[in-house]
Amino acid sequence: GVYSADPKVVADAERYDTLTYKDVLTRDLKVMDASAISLCRENSIPIIVFSIHSTGAFADVMTGKGKSTIICKGEE
């Protein structure tokens, strides 16, 4: 998922369940390149961020059971 800071460095980093494209850009969250975020925003493509390091993580996220952050239009 997306965190307010690197959870390996900052013990109390907050994990977000949902964010808007604008949130990611204005908070300068290091999720992915700002250009990619902007392209997704312009084309209304939602982004699901999750860790692939756990066995079955993809299936869990796709069935709504896993931990992830959804980046979408929201109420911008």
Protein Blocks (a to p, Z undefined) as FASTA:
>chain_A
ZZfbdfklmmmlccdfbdcfklmmmnopafbcfklmmmmmmnopacddddfkbghklmmm
mnopaccddddfkjZZ
